[in-house]
Amino acid sequence: MAVLLKKMTNDALSLPKKERAKLAHELIVSLDEHLDSDVSDAWEKEICRRVKEIKDGTAKGRPAEQVLSEIKAKYK
């Protein structure tokens, strides 16, 4: 079993980045048998939307330090 797992790991690591991400997502989802597929699908769409906005420049990002500072101030 350990040899098979090592081969599968090596094969997975040789995949292109997008395919590795998809595989990782599928494996994580498979760990939670009770995960609601509608919720999972909705999050998948939301993630894709956010990535697209970042790539096309329509998203407005803020520095992590600023966000964390605001959170700390709010919950002190």
N, C-alpha and C positions, 0 to 999 in steps of 0.2 A: 504494500500500500504506500509506503513512504517513497518508493522509487516512482510510482505512478504520480503521486502528488508533486514530487520534484519536477518531473517532466511536464506536467500540466502547468506548474508555476513558470517554468522556463518558456514554455510555448506562449503563455499569456503575456509574459514580459516582452516577448518579441513582437507583439501586436503593435500597430500604430496607436498613438495616444488616444484618439477618439474611440477606437474599439476597446482599448483597455478600460477607459472610463465607463463605457456601456457595460462591459463585463463586470466591473466592480459594482456598478449600480445593481445589476441583476443579482449578483451574489448577496449583496446586503439586503435587498428586498426579500430574497429567498429565506433569510434568517427569521423573518417575522411572518409566520404563517397567517396571522390574523390581520395583516395590513390590508386596509380597505383599498381596493384597486382604484376606485374613483378618486380617493384622496391622492394616491400615488400618481395617477395620471394628471391630476390638477397641478400637483407640484412639479411634475416633469414639464408641463406646458409653461408654468411660471418661471422655472429655471431657464428654459430656452428663450423665453421673452426677455428676461433680464440680461442674459448673455448677448443676445442680439442687440439690445439697446447699448450695452457697453461697447460692443464692436463697431456699431454704426455711429457712435458718438452722441446719441440722444439721451443717454443716462447722465445724471449729474451726481458724481461721486463726491465724497468728503473724506478728508484724511482720518484714518482710524483714531489718531490721538485726539482729534476734535470730538469725535463721536463718543469715545470712552470717557473723556473729560465731562461731557454733558451728562452721560449716564451716572457717573460718580457724583456729580453735583446734585442731580435729581434725587438720588437714593441715599444721601448721607443722613 
